[in-house]
Structure formats: C-alpha cells, structure tokens
C-alpha cells in the first residue's frame, strides 16, 4: 500500500472519529438545549399534586405546546425557505464578514425553527397517535416506505453520518423536494409548502416512531426527563451501526460492479442502517446529557448554556449548518451515501488552494 493509500485511510478514519465524537455531541447539545427551552416557554406542564397521577389541565397543555411549536416552526421554515434565495443573493454581494454573520444568523434562526417544528410534531404524535407498539410500527414502516418510493430516503440520515460545511452556497442551497427556484413562481411556493408539510413531516414520523419503539425494548429514554438509567444500549448500537454503514458505503464506492440489481439494494440497506445508527447515537447522547450535563446549575441556565455552546462551537468548526439536519437528499445521487469528509476536504483545499464545499 502506497503513501497515498495510507493517507486516504488515515483521513477516512479521522473524519469518522471527528464526526462521531466531536461534531455529533455538539449538534445534540444544541437540539437538547433548544428543545427544553421551548418546553419551559411554551405551555409548560403545571406541578402535579401529590397523590394525583396527572393534572387534567396538563393534558390540554401538552396538546397546546405541540400545536404552538409545530405552527411556529412550520411557518418560520416556509418563510425562510421562500426568502433564502433573495437573502443569499443579497449577502453574496456584501463584504466577507457581513456575509459570514448573515449566514450564521440565518442558520441559527432556521435551526431554532427546525427544533420547534420537530418538537411540535413529536408531542402531537404522542398525544394523538400514542406510543403503543402496533401504532409505532405502522407509522415507522409506512413513513419509511413512502420516503423510499419517493427516492429521498437518504434525508433520514443525520450526524454523525452527515456533515454540512458553513459555506455561503451550502447555507442558502435549494433543499426542497422538487428543487424549484423562485423563477418558477407559483410552483416554487408549492414546492416549499409540500416539502415542509409532507416530506419533512415524514422524516420526523420515522425518527419519532423508531425512537419511541425502542423505549419498549431498550432502556427508556424520554426526552427532557432524567431517566433511571442512561441509554448505553443506544450508544453502543448507534455507533456500531454508524461504523457498519460507513464501511459498507466505502466498499460499495470501491466496487466495480455496474449491476443495478446488486448495487441499488445495497445502497438502500446502507441508508436504513445509517438511519438506525443516527437515531440511536442521538438517543444515547441525549440520554447522557439529561443525566449528567451541568448538574450544578439550574435547568433553565442548563438549557441556555447547551444551546449557546452547541451553536458557538459548531460555528467555530464551520459546521453550524449540520445542526439543521433536514436537507432533502435524493437517492438518485451517484456519490457516497455517507458523506462526512472534513479533514480530507481540508487536505484537498490545502493542496489545491481552492475551497471545495462539503455537501450533505
């Protein structure tokens, strides 16, 4: 094996370890802080009197917090998706510092709205669908099949198996389902609405149903609550599945086979494994935070510190775009399914002296 081969292996391993043990903890940290801040601000549950299992008014408050978060996230995402092209074009003509700050502000608002959107759907699904095994299996299989047949199943993959660098092009990229531009006018609006009302909701359905289903078979992990045990099983399974998906994806890319009936099923297998790994890594890391993060400070300050530290650290690493976790990735793309090149891209940039963006 030559020097170039050894360097490629080293950078591949470095990218995976960097994404798994540096990037994803800060991405989950931001989500955890934002999610719990919304829980404290938007119709928080009232204290339950001793001897009463649940306060009747809390049932309606859970419904309200879900509706408010969902509508806020939905309308903000639609507005931001509709305006991103014009804002991106305006900032592209500004000085580098203003362009960078404008991109960070846009990403921060977009990510916050995304967490609200996910939290709203999550709570509404718990209240309206329930967490019985049968319902969860139906939602999981149904949503997954729709995404598979719609050729956007790769959109289920998140960190540690997806990175998105903070470049102007990535921040203001077209992430809708039909990839319509503002020139399409009415069809562009329809595309944005369809993406948010259908595709992104199906992604949340898949994550919610798998996460909740695992509560029935693995260590229970209720978001925002300190559970009796940390979900170490999810940590181990998540990183094992992530390693397997990353390895299989590399092997498929190295394969010389052009037979679609072999490569396509393998690619879908990698996608499903990567989805499973992403959910379990998040589930495990979130559980660790709920049990051990900043135990000496009040919960409100705890959540605020989580949000700010997560966003600031990722911004310094030029990876704040990774927080959004909702790019609509097409299954028709011939490139790698798991694209987490970070140090390898930096090496290429240093060799060629030109920026090459990381694309999810």
N, C-alpha and C positions, 0 to 999 in steps of 0.2 A: 504494500500500500504506500503510495507516494505521499509527499508532504501536503499536496492539495487535498488528498482524500482524508488525511488525518485532521487537517484544519476544518474541513467541512463537517466531519463527525463531531469535533470539539464544539464548533459553533452551534450545531444542531442540538446537542445536549445542553449547552449553555442557555440557548433560547428557551428550551422546555423547562429547565430548572428556574430560570428567571421569571417566566410567566407563571409557573406553578407556585413558587414560594415567595415571590416578591410582589408581582403585579396583582394576582387574584386576592390576596389578603386585603389590599388597599381598595380594590373595587368593591368587595363585600363590605368593607368598613364604611364606605360612603353610603351604600344602599342601606345598611343596618341603621346608621345614624339618621338618614332621611326618613326611612320607614317609621322609626319610633318617634321622631319629632312630629310627624303627621299624626301618629296615634295620640300624642299629647295635645295637639292643637285642634284636631277635627273631631268633635263629639267624643271625647274620651269617656271611658266607662266610669260610672259612679261607684263609690265604695259599696260593697255588699255587706249588709248587716249580718252579724253573727247568727248562725242557725238557719239562714236563708241561702239556698243553693245559688240563686241568681236573682238579681233585681229585675222585675218586669220591664222597667224603663230602659235597661241596658240592651234588651233585645232590639228595640227600635233604634237605639243609638248605634249599635253595630251596623244596622242597615243604613242609617244616615251617613256614617263615616265612610262606608263603602261607596254610596252614591255620590257624595260630595267629592271624594278623592278621584273617583272614576271620571266624573264630568269635568272636573278641573284639568286632570291630566289629558283627557281626550281633546278638549277644545284648545288647550295650550299646544298640544302636539300638532293638531291640524293647522293652527295659526302659524306655528314655527315652520312646519313643512311647506306651507304656502309662501312664506316670506323668505325662506333661506336662500333662494336663488338671487333675489334682488339684494338682500343684505350681503351675501357673499360677493356679488359683483361690485357693490359699493366699497366694501372693505378691501378688495383686491387692488383698488386704486389709491389706498391710503398708505402712510409710512408703515414700516415693518412692525414697530412697537404697537401702534394703534390696531393694526391688522391682527396681531397676536392677542392683544387684550380683548378685542371684539370677539374673536373666535372662542376665547376662554369663557367669556360671559354667556355667549350663545350656548356653548356646550353645557355650562353649569345649569342654566335655566331649562335646557332641553332634558338633561339628566334628571333634575328635580321633578319635572313634569312627568317623566317616564316612570319614576318610582311611585308617584301618586297614582298614575294610571294602573300600574301593576297592583298596588295595594288595594285600590278600589275594586278591581275585578276579583282579587283574591278573597276579600271579605264578602263580596256579593255571592261568589260561588259557594263559600262555606254556609252562608245563610240560606240561599235559595236552592242549591243543589244538594248540599250535605256532604258528609265525608264517609258515607258507607262504601264498602269495598266495591259493590256492584256499580254504583254510580261513577265512582272514580275510574274504574276500568273502562267503562263505556266512554267517558269523556276523553280519557287518555288515548285509547285506540282510535276513536272517531276523529279527534283533532289531528293525531299523528298521520292517519291515512289521508286526510284532506290535504295536509301540507306536503305529503309525499306525492300525491297525484297532481298537486299544483306546482310541483318542481321547485319548492322553496324550503325543503326540509332542513337545509343547512342553516337556516335562520334560527334554529333551535340551539345552535352551538354558541356557547359563551366562554369567557375566560374560565380556566386557563388555556383553552384551546382556540381563542380568538383574540387578536390584538389589533388595535387601530391607532396608528400614529397621529399625533397632533399636527397635521399639515392643513393648510387652507383648503386644499382640494378634498381631503377626507372629511373635514368638518362640515363643508357645505355640499357634499356629494348627494346625488339623487338616490335616495334609499326607498323609494316607493315600489310597489309591486310591478306596475306596468312601465315604469321608468319614463313617464311622460314629463315633458318640460313645460314651462309657462307658455311657450308658443302654441301649445295645444289648447290653451284657454279652458273651455268647459271640461274637456276630457282630463286636463291636468287636475282640476278640482275634484272630479270624480275619482281619479286615481288616488289622490291623497286621502280622501274620505274612505274609500274602500280599503286602503292599506291599514288605516287605523281602526276602522270598525270591524274588519274581518280578519285580515292576516295577523296583525299584532295581537288581537284577542285570542286567536287560535294558539299562538305561541305561549301566551300566559296560561291558557287552559292546559296545555301539555305540561308545563312546569308545575302548575298547581296540583294537577291530578297525580303526577308521579311523586312529588314531594309529600302530599297528603297520604297517598297509598303506602308509602314507606313507613309512615307513622304507625301503621297497623302491624308491620312485620319487623321493623327495626326499632332502635331506641327513639322514643318520641321526641320530636323537635317542633314545638310551637313557636313561631316567630314572635319575638318581643317578650318572651317569658323565659325565666330561668328554670330549666328543666332539672329533673332529679339527676340525670346523667348527661354527659357530653356525648354527642353523636359520633363517637370514634369509628363506628362501623361505616358511616357515610364517608368519613375522611379517608379510610383505607380503601373502600370500594371506589370512591371517586377518583383518587389518584391512580389506582390500578387501572381503571377503565380509561382514564386520560392517557396513561402511558401506552396502553394497548392500541387505542385509536390513533395516536401519533405515530406509533411504529408501523401499524398496518397501512396508514396513509403514505408513509415514506416508501414502503415496499411496493405499493400499487404504482406510485410515481416512477419507481425504478424499473417496473415490469415492462417488458417489450410486447406484451400481448395486446392485440388490437381487437379482440373478440368482445363485442359489447355485452353479450350474454354472460360473460365472466366478469368483466370489469365493473359494469353497472351495479349488479347485486352486491359486489364487494364494496363499492363506494357508498351504497345505501347502508350497508352493515356498519361501515366506519362512522357514518353520520349518526346512526342510532346509538352506537357505543359512545360517541363523543357527546351526544345529548345526555345520556345517562351519566357519564363522567362529570359533565359540567354541573348538573343538578346536585349530585352528591358532594362534589367539592364545596359548592356554595352551602349546602345543608350542613356539612360538617364544620366549616369555618364559622358560619353564623352561630352555630351552637357553642363553639368555643368562646366567641365574643360575648354571647349572652351570659355565660357563666363566669368568665374570668376578666373581661376587659374593664379597666379603670374601676375597680371595686371601691376605691376610697372616695369617689366623688358622687354627687347626686345624679340621678338618672337623666335629668334634663341637660345638665352640663356634659354628662357622658355621651349623650346622643349628638350634641352640638360639636363636641371635640371629634367624634367619629366622622361626622360629615366633613368638617373642615380639613382634618388631617388627611382623610382619604383623597379628597379633591386636590389639595395642595401638593401632596407627594406625587400623585399621578401627573399633575401638570408639570412638575419639575422633571419628571421622567419622559415628558412629551407623550403621555399615554392617556390623557383625560378623556379622549374620545371613546376609549374602551369602556367607560362607565355606562354609556347609553345602551349597549348590548341589544340593539334592535335593528341592525342593518338587515334588509331583506336580501339574503344571499341566494342566488339562483343555482339550482342543481345542474344546470347546463354548462356551467363554467368548467373548463378542462383542467384548471390548475389544482393546486393542493386544496383539500377539504379543510385540513387543519393548518392554517397559515399564521404562525406565531413568530415569524422572523423578526428579530430585534437587533441582536448583536451581529448577526450575519448581514443584515442590511447596512448597519453602520460600517462594517468592514468593507462592503462593496462601495459605499459612499466615500470612504477614505481612500480607496484605490482609484476611483474614477472621478472624485471631486465633484460629483453631482448628486442632488437629492433624488432618491427613489422612494416614493411613499409606500407605506405598508397598507395593504388593502385587506379588509376582513374577508 
